[in-house]
């Protein structure tokens, strides 16, 4: 039982609009499937953005992952879990992967190895940078944050780290999102 992320659709559309016509490939609803992630030639994408639920298993990090569509168009259940082992098998050449999901920066701290989790999986798969979250994030606040982050990065041409900081400073100024809970979790 995962609650619907009602703002994830708004988040995706806002980012696609900021990217410009023909510059994005949006998979929402039933198209946001594990099969689409595994079968697409993702090495041609500069930025990959996932707005979904994150699963964290610190005891057995191999069971951590992202939750994608759990049903097909006919309403039949399907495996929608993109597991850490499958992420390791991706062939990426992206500048950035954004995980707009809960606790995606966390994992199991293994002595001599470091943190084993989603961030490491995407780095191993070939991305240069990952934006992830340290705690459970608010759906609406994450969508607003990501719109600000991408505006800084795509329109103002800031590097991802500077765009992240600028978006955090913007959110901090809004009375509704003043609390660090809404904006400080992304790193």
NUPAVO-112386 format. One record per residue (C-alpha): residue number from 1; residue in three letters; x, y negated, z negated. Coordinates in nm, 4 decimals, padded with zeros to 6 digits. Example, Ala and Ser with C-alpha at 12.3 -4.5 7.8 and 13.67 -1.06 7.14 Angstrom:
2
+-----+------+----------+----------+----------+
! pos ! code !     east !    north !       up !
+-----+------+----------+----------+----------+
!   1 !  Ala !  01.2300 !  00.4500 ! -00.7800 !
!   2 !  Ser !  01.3670 !  00.1060 ! -00.7140 !
+-----+------+----------+----------+----------+
This chain:
187
+-----+------+----------+----------+----------+
! pos ! code !     east !    north !       up !
+-----+------+----------+----------+----------+
!   1 !  Unk !  00.0000 !  00.0000 !  00.0000 !
!   2 !  Unk !  00.1746 ! -00.3060 !  00.1281 !
!   3 !  Unk ! -00.0184 ! -00.6334 !  00.1262 !
!   4 !  Unk ! -00.0515 ! -00.8075 !  00.4614 !
!   5 !  Unk !  00.1927 ! -01.0868 !  00.5170 !
!   6 !  Unk ! -00.0483 ! -01.3383 !  00.6584 !
!   7 !  Unk !  00.2172 ! -01.6049 !  00.7104 !
!   8 !  Unk !  00.4540 ! -01.3796 !  00.9073 !
!   9 !  Unk !  00.2580 ! -01.4415 !  01.2290 !
!  10 !  Unk !  00.2781 ! -01.8199 !  01.1719 !
!  11 !  Unk !  00.6496 ! -01.7796 !  01.0988 !
!  12 !  Unk !  00.7102 ! -01.5893 !  01.4240 !
!  13 !  Unk !  00.5152 ! -01.8356 !  01.6351 !
!  14 !  Unk !  00.6895 ! -02.1358 !  01.4778 !
!  15 !  Unk !  01.0318 ! -01.9884 !  01.5500 !
!  16 !  Unk !  00.9352 ! -01.8961 !  01.9074 !
!  17 !  Unk !  00.8120 ! -02.2528 !  01.9656 !
!  18 !  Unk !  01.1387 ! -02.3956 !  01.8326 !
!  19 !  Unk !  01.3400 ! -02.1603 !  02.0535 !
!  20 !  Unk !  01.1587 ! -02.2805 !  02.3629 !
!  21 !  Unk !  00.9787 ! -02.1172 !  02.6487 !
!  22 !  Unk !  01.1305 ! -01.7923 !  02.7676 !
!  23 !  Unk !  01.3933 ! -01.7920 !  02.4929 !
!  24 !  Unk !  01.2310 ! -01.5437 !  02.2571 !
!  25 !  Unk !  01.0773 ! -01.1982 !  02.2541 !
!  26 !  Unk !  00.8131 ! -01.1780 !  01.9830 !
!  27 !  Unk !  00.6861 ! -00.8462 !  01.8495 !
!  28 !  Unk !  00.3972 ! -00.8937 !  01.6098 !
!  29 !  Unk !  00.1148 ! -00.6734 !  01.4825 !
!  30 !  Unk !  00.1287 ! -00.3232 !  01.6361 !
!  31 !  Unk !  00.4256 ! -00.4220 !  01.8539 !
!  32 !  Unk !  00.6353 ! -00.4762 !  01.5419 !
!  33 !  Unk !  00.7212 ! -00.1073 !  01.5420 !
!  34 !  Unk !  01.0243 !  00.0954 !  01.4476 !
!  35 !  Unk !  01.0229 !  00.2397 !  01.7993 !
!  36 !  Unk !  01.0526 ! -00.1077 !  01.9534 !
!  37 !  Unk !  01.3523 ! -00.1837 !  01.7344 !
!  38 !  Unk !  01.5214 !  00.1493 !  01.8082 !
!  39 !  Unk !  01.4479 !  00.1530 !  02.1827 !
!  40 !  Unk !  01.5128 ! -00.2097 !  02.2787 !
!  41 !  Unk !  01.8507 ! -00.3148 !  02.4035 !
!  42 !  Unk !  01.9150 ! -00.5367 !  02.1020 !
!  43 !  Unk !  02.2768 ! -00.6040 !  02.1952 !
!  44 !  Unk !  02.1508 ! -00.8739 !  02.4330 !
!  45 !  Unk !  01.9831 ! -01.0788 !  02.1582 !
!  46 !  Unk !  02.1701 ! -01.3678 !  01.9984 !
!  47 !  Unk !  01.9375 ! -01.3869 !  01.6955 !
!  48 !  Unk !  01.7188 ! -01.1136 !  01.5462 !
!  49 !  Unk !  01.4496 ! -01.2162 !  01.2998 !
!  50 !  Unk !  01.2490 ! -00.9764 !  01.0839 !
!  51 !  Unk !  00.9548 ! -01.1183 !  00.8861 !
!  52 !  Unk !  00.8265 ! -00.8164 !  00.6985 !
!  53 !  Unk !  00.8453 ! -00.6233 !  00.3722 !
!  54 !  Unk !  01.1853 ! -00.5105 !  00.2535 !
!  55 !  Unk !  01.2302 ! -00.1910 !  00.0545 !
!  56 !  Unk !  01.5127 ! -00.1704 ! -00.1955 !
!  57 !  Unk !  01.6306 !  00.1558 ! -00.3518 !
!  58 !  Unk !  01.9383 !  00.0788 ! -00.5619 !
!  59 !  Unk !  01.9693 !  00.4385 ! -00.6780 !
!  60 !  Unk !  01.9701 !  00.5804 ! -00.3258 !
!  61 !  Unk !  02.0408 !  00.2928 ! -00.0868 !
!  62 !  Unk !  01.9926 !  00.5167 !  00.2179 !
!  63 !  Unk !  01.6205 !  00.4927 !  00.1435 !
!  64 !  Unk !  01.6242 !  00.1132 !  00.1597 !
!  65 !  Unk !  01.4814 ! -00.0415 !  00.4737 !
!  66 !  Unk !  01.2295 ! -00.2656 !  00.6415 !
!  67 !  Unk !  00.8583 ! -00.1948 !  00.6727 !
!  68 !  Unk !  00.7257 ! -00.2453 !  01.0233 !
!  69 !  Unk !  00.3812 ! -00.1587 !  01.1616 !
!  70 !  Unk !  00.2534 !  00.1570 !  00.9919 !
!  71 !  Unk ! -00.0311 !  00.2076 !  01.2430 !
!  72 !  Unk ! -00.0598 !  00.2248 !  01.6207 !
!  73 !  Unk ! -00.3214 !  00.0435 !  01.8313 !
!  74 !  Unk ! -00.5725 !  00.3255 !  01.7779 !
!  75 !  Unk ! -00.5373 !  00.3000 !  01.4004 !
!  76 !  Unk ! -00.3390 !  00.6223 !  01.3673 !
!  77 !  Unk ! -00.0652 !  00.6232 !  01.1047 !
!  78 !  Unk !  00.2940 !  00.6169 !  01.2278 !
!  79 !  Unk !  00.6363 !  00.5995 !  01.0723 !
!  80 !  Unk !  00.7036 !  00.2299 !  01.0442 !
!  81 !  Unk !  01.0027 !  00.2443 !  00.8126 !
!  82 !  Unk !  01.3292 !  00.1213 !  00.9609 !
!  83 !  Unk !  01.5692 !  00.2956 !  00.7255 !
!  84 !  Unk !  01.9220 !  00.1889 !  00.6422 !
!  85 !  Unk !  02.0661 !  00.4883 !  00.8293 !
!  86 !  Unk !  01.8788 !  00.3796 !  01.1428 !
!  87 !  Unk !  02.0055 !  00.0237 !  01.1028 !
!  88 !  Unk !  02.3626 !  00.1567 !  01.0935 !
!  89 !  Unk !  02.2931 !  00.3259 !  01.4291 !
!  90 !  Unk !  02.1804 !  00.0058 !  01.6032 !
!  91 !  Unk !  02.4119 ! -00.1473 !  01.8619 !
!  92 !  Unk !  02.4086 ! -00.5202 !  01.7973 !
!  93 !  Unk !  02.6102 ! -00.8074 !  01.9304 !
!  94 !  Unk !  02.4059 ! -01.0825 !  01.7666 !
!  95 !  Unk !  02.5315 ! -01.3992 !  01.6092 !
!  96 !  Unk !  02.2693 ! -01.3750 !  01.3372 !
!  97 !  Unk !  02.0148 ! -01.1394 !  01.1821 !
!  98 !  Unk !  01.7540 ! -01.3020 !  00.9579 !
!  99 !  Unk !  01.5746 ! -01.0816 !  00.7059 !
! 100 !  Unk !  01.2754 ! -01.2831 !  00.5915 !
! 101 !  Unk !  01.1719 ! -01.0157 !  00.3459 !
! 102 !  Unk !  01.2016 ! -00.9413 ! -00.0245 !
! 103 !  Unk !  01.5328 ! -00.8454 ! -00.1853 !
! 104 !  Unk !  01.7136 ! -00.7772 !  00.1422 !
! 105 !  Unk !  02.0489 ! -00.9081 !  00.0134 !
! 106 !  Unk !  02.0570 ! -00.6530 ! -00.2685 !
! 107 !  Unk !  02.1829 ! -00.2966 ! -00.2731 !
! 108 !  Unk !  02.3869 ! -00.0480 ! -00.4703 !
! 109 !  Unk !  02.7283 ! -00.1619 ! -00.5886 !
! 110 !  Unk !  02.9621 !  00.1271 ! -00.5083 !
! 111 !  Unk !  03.3093 !  00.1085 ! -00.6575 !
! 112 !  Unk !  03.5681 !  00.0599 ! -00.3858 !
! 113 !  Unk !  03.2993 !  00.0023 ! -00.1197 !
! 114 !  Unk !  03.0994 ! -00.2998 ! -00.2327 !
! 115 !  Unk !  02.7266 ! -00.3477 ! -00.1922 !
! 116 !  Unk !  02.5559 ! -00.0761 !  00.0133 !
! 117 !  Unk !  02.2335 ! -00.2230 !  00.1485 !
! 118 !  Unk !  02.0562 ! -00.3792 !  00.4434 !
! 119 !  Unk !  02.3024 ! -00.6644 !  00.4870 !
! 120 !  Unk !  02.5910 ! -00.4212 !  00.5156 !
! 121 !  Unk !  02.3919 ! -00.2046 !  00.7569 !
! 122 !  Unk !  02.3307 ! -00.4925 !  00.9965 !
! 123 !  Unk !  02.6935 ! -00.6058 !  00.9708 !
! 124 !  Unk !  02.8098 ! -00.2522 !  01.0488 !
! 125 !  Unk !  02.5720 ! -00.2439 !  01.3469 !
! 126 !  Unk !  02.7533 ! -00.5449 !  01.4925 !
! 127 !  Unk !  02.5963 ! -00.8708 !  01.3834 !
! 128 !  Unk !  02.8260 ! -01.1497 !  01.2717 !
! 129 !  Unk !  02.5984 ! -01.3018 !  01.0033 !
! 130 !  Unk !  02.2941 ! -01.2057 !  00.8005 !
! 131 !  Unk !  02.0492 ! -01.4297 !  00.6175 !
! 132 !  Unk !  01.8804 ! -01.2284 !  00.3434 !
! 133 !  Unk !  01.6982 ! -01.2784 !  00.0147 !
! 134 !  Unk !  01.8002 ! -01.2121 ! -00.3433 !
! 135 !  Unk !  01.4497 ! -01.1693 ! -00.4850 !
! 136 !  Unk !  01.0838 ! -01.1287 ! -00.3954 !
! 137 !  Unk !  00.9936 ! -01.4241 ! -00.1783 !
! 138 !  Unk !  00.6584 ! -01.5972 ! -00.1417 !
! 139 !  Unk !  00.5043 ! -01.5268 !  00.2018 !
! 140 !  Unk !  00.3869 ! -01.8826 !  00.2777 !
! 141 !  Unk !  00.7013 ! -02.0443 !  00.1369 !
! 142 !  Unk !  00.9238 ! -01.8094 !  00.3400 !
! 143 !  Unk !  00.7383 ! -01.9018 !  00.6601 !
! 144 !  Unk !  00.7786 ! -02.2735 !  00.5858 !
! 145 !  Unk !  01.1425 ! -02.2253 !  00.4894 !
! 146 !  Unk !  01.2219 ! -02.0324 !  00.8072 !
! 147 !  Unk !  01.0597 ! -02.2988 !  01.0251 !
! 148 !  Unk !  01.2843 ! -02.5585 !  00.8632 !
! 149 !  Unk !  01.5904 ! -02.3346 !  00.8884 !
! 150 !  Unk !  01.5407 ! -02.2706 !  01.2605 !
! 151 !  Unk !  01.4672 ! -02.6364 !  01.3312 !
! 152 !  Unk !  01.8007 ! -02.7266 !  01.1734 !
! 153 !  Unk !  01.9799 ! -02.4546 !  01.3663 !
! 154 !  Unk !  01.8123 ! -02.4719 !  01.7077 !
! 155 !  Unk !  01.7242 ! -02.8392 !  01.7419 !
! 156 !  Unk !  01.9872 ! -03.0094 !  01.5295 !
! 157 !  Unk !  02.2507 ! -02.7525 !  01.6360 !
! 158 !  Unk !  02.3795 ! -02.6893 !  01.2847 !
! 159 !  Unk !  02.5680 ! -02.3657 !  01.2179 !
! 160 !  Unk !  02.3567 ! -02.1092 !  01.0257 !
! 161 !  Unk !  02.5189 ! -02.1798 !  00.6874 !
! 162 !  Unk !  02.4646 ! -02.5557 !  00.7184 !
! 163 !  Unk !  02.1104 ! -02.5034 !  00.8512 !
! 164 !  Unk !  02.0343 ! -02.2822 !  00.5537 !
! 165 !  Unk !  02.1563 ! -02.5472 !  00.3109 !
! 166 !  Unk !  01.9662 ! -02.8238 !  00.4916 !
! 167 !  Unk !  01.6442 ! -02.6197 !  00.4798 !
! 168 !  Unk !  01.6952 ! -02.5588 !  00.1076 !
! 169 !  Unk !  01.7407 ! -02.9300 !  00.0444 !
! 170 !  Unk !  01.4266 ! -03.0101 !  00.2466 !
! 171 !  Unk !  01.2178 ! -02.7559 !  00.0553 !
! 172 !  Unk !  01.3487 ! -02.8847 ! -00.2770 !
! 173 !  Unk !  01.2036 ! -03.2278 ! -00.1976 !
! 174 !  Unk !  00.8484 ! -03.0965 ! -00.1470 !
! 175 !  Unk !  00.6371 ! -03.1003 ! -00.4652 !
! 176 !  Unk !  00.4737 ! -02.7690 ! -00.3710 !
! 177 !  Unk !  00.8087 ! -02.5922 ! -00.3293 !
! 178 !  Unk !  01.0242 ! -02.7830 ! -00.5777 !
! 179 !  Unk !  01.0957 ! -02.4727 ! -00.7848 !
! 180 !  Unk !  01.4111 ! -02.2854 ! -00.6758 !
! 181 !  Unk !  01.2004 ! -01.9694 ! -00.6639 !
! 182 !  Unk !  01.0663 ! -02.0823 ! -00.3251 !
! 183 !  Unk !  01.3930 ! -02.1722 ! -00.1514 !
! 184 !  Unk !  01.7041 ! -02.0622 ! -00.3410 !
! 185 !  Unk !  01.6663 ! -01.6876 ! -00.2805 !
! 186 !  Unk !  01.7868 ! -01.6988 !  00.0780 !
! 187 !  Unk !  02.1597 ! -01.6670 !  00.1352 !
+-----+------+----------+----------+----------+
